[in-house]
Amino acid sequence: MALDSFLLDILACPECQGDVKITADEQGLKCLRCHRVYPIRDDIPVMLIEEAAIEPGRAVKE
């Protein structure tokens, strides 16, 4: 799966407006501020607060 780097640069967490980074398993986008993980389904980030899980220990891909 490959999300466009421009898309990653402009996306922000809808809850706290923090930066998001792709998770190590490339199955979600994690907010670096509030630690919500938004799922990626069919290569489309689902940026809905009610779809996010809070996972403080989940790794973020650098």
C-alpha positions as protocol buffer text, in pm:
chain_id: "A"
residue {
  index: 1
  type: MET
  ca { x: 0 y: 0 z: 0 }
}
residue {
  index: 2
  type: ALA
  ca { x: 133 y: 341 z: -85 }
}
residue {
  index: 3
  type: LEU
  ca { x: -27 y: 663 z: 26 }
}
residue {
  index: 4
  type: ASP
  ca { x: 86 y: 970 z: -161 }
}
residue {
  index: 5
  type: SER
  ca { x: 339 y: 1168 z: 43 }
}
residue {
  index: 6
  type: PHE
  ca { x: 153 y: 1492 z: -39 }
}
residue {
  index: 7
  type: LEU
  ca { x: -164 y: 1342 z: 108 }
}
residue {
  index: 8
  type: LEU
  ca { x: 22 y: 1245 z: 426 }
}
residue {
  index: 9
  type: ASP
  ca { x: 159 y: 1599 z: 453 }
}
residue {
  index: 10
  type: ILE
  ca { x: -185 y: 1762 z: 443 }
}
residue {
  index: 11
  type: LEU
  ca { x: -382 y: 1512 z: 655 }
}
residue {
  index: 12
  type: ALA
  ca { x: -439 y: 1596 z: 1020 }
}
residue {
  index: 13
  type: CYS
  ca { x: -621 y: 1430 z: 1305 }
}
residue {
  index: 14
  type: PRO
  ca { x: -985 y: 1545 z: 1301 }
}
residue {
  index: 15
  type: GLU
  ca { x: -996 y: 1535 z: 1683 }
}
residue {
  index: 16
  type: CYS
  ca { x: -691 y: 1745 z: 1779 }
}
residue {
  index: 17
  type: GLN
  ca { x: -548 y: 1858 z: 1441 }
}
residue {
  index: 18
  type: GLY
  ca { x: -219 y: 1681 z: 1521 }
}
residue {
  index: 19
  type: ASP
  ca { x: 12 y: 1536 z: 1257 }
}
residue {
  index: 20
  type: VAL
  ca { x: -50 y: 1177 z: 1148 }
}
residue {
  index: 21
  type: LYS
  ca { x: 203 y: 916 z: 1040 }
}
residue {
  index: 22
  type: ILE
  ca { x: 151 y: 578 z: 883 }
}
residue {
  index: 23
  type: THR
  ca { x: 175 y: 288 z: 1128 }
}
residue {
  index: 24
  type: ALA
  ca { x: 454 y: 32 z: 1098 }
}
residue {
  index: 25
  type: ASP
  ca { x: 210 y: -229 z: 963 }
}
residue {
  index: 26
  type: GLU
  ca { x: 74 y: 28 z: 712 }
}
residue {
  index: 27
  type: GLN
  ca { x: -282 y: -47 z: 819 }
}
residue {
  index: 28
  type: GLY
  ca { x: -356 y: 290 z: 976 }
}
residue {
  index: 29
  type: LEU
  ca { x: -259 y: 650 z: 1040 }
}
residue {
  index: 30
  type: LYS
  ca { x: -163 y: 738 z: 1397 }
}
residue {
  index: 31
  type: CYS
  ca { x: -196 y: 1084 z: 1543 }
}
residue {
  index: 32
  type: LEU
  ca { x: 128 y: 1182 z: 1712 }
}
residue {
  index: 33
  type: ARG
  ca { x: -54 y: 1404 z: 1963 }
}
residue {
  index: 34
  type: CYS
  ca { x: -363 y: 1212 z: 2085 }
}
residue {
  index: 35
  type: HIS
  ca { x: -254 y: 862 z: 1972 }
}
residue {
  index: 36
  type: ARG
  ca { x: -571 y: 784 z: 1779 }
}
residue {
  index: 37
  type: VAL
  ca { x: -519 y: 533 z: 1499 }
}
residue {
  index: 38
  type: TYR
  ca { x: -737 y: 583 z: 1194 }
}
residue {
  index: 39
  type: PRO
  ca { x: -780 y: 275 z: 974 }
}
residue {
  index: 40
  type: ILE
  ca { x: -685 y: 255 z: 608 }
}
residue {
  index: 41
  type: ARG
  ca { x: -936 y: 58 z: 401 }
}
residue {
  index: 42
  type: ASP
  ca { x: -881 y: -14 z: 31 }
}
residue {
  index: 43
  type: ASP
  ca { x: -594 y: 239 z: 32 }
}
residue {
  index: 44
  type: ILE
  ca { x: -824 y: 514 z: 166 }
}
residue {
  index: 45
  type: PRO
  ca { x: -766 y: 664 z: 512 }
}
residue {
  index: 46
  type: VAL
  ca { x: -1088 y: 666 z: 717 }
}
residue {
  index: 47
  type: MET
  ca { x: -1047 y: 991 z: 908 }
}
residue {
  index: 48
  type: LEU
  ca { x: -1359 y: 962 z: 1124 }
}
residue {
  index: 49
  type: ILE
  ca { x: -1320 y: 1002 z: 1500 }
}
residue {
  index: 50
  type: GLU
  ca { x: -1572 y: 726 z: 1572 }
}
residue {
  index: 51
  type: GLU
  ca { x: -1368 y: 483 z: 1356 }
}
residue {
  index: 52
  type: ALA
  ca { x: -1039 y: 553 z: 1540 }
}
residue {
  index: 53
  type: ALA
  ca { x: -887 y: 344 z: 1815 }
}
residue {
  index: 54
  type: ILE
  ca { x: -660 y: 487 z: 2084 }
}
residue {
  index: 55
  type: GLU
  ca { x: -343 y: 280 z: 2092 }
}
residue {
  index: 56
  type: PRO
  ca { x: -51 y: 457 z: 2263 }
}
residue {
  index: 57
  type: GLY
  ca { x: 191 y: 167 z: 2212 }
}
residue {
  index: 58
  type: ARG
  ca { x: 141 y: 115 z: 1838 }
}
residue {
  index: 59
  type: ALA
  ca { x: 456 y: 183 z: 1638 }
}
residue {
  index: 60
  type: VAL
  ca { x: 479 y: 457 z: 1378 }
}
residue {
  index: 61
  type: LYS
  ca { x: 682 y: 417 z: 1059 }
}
residue {
  index: 62
  type: GLU
  ca { x: 953 y: 681 z: 1022 }
}
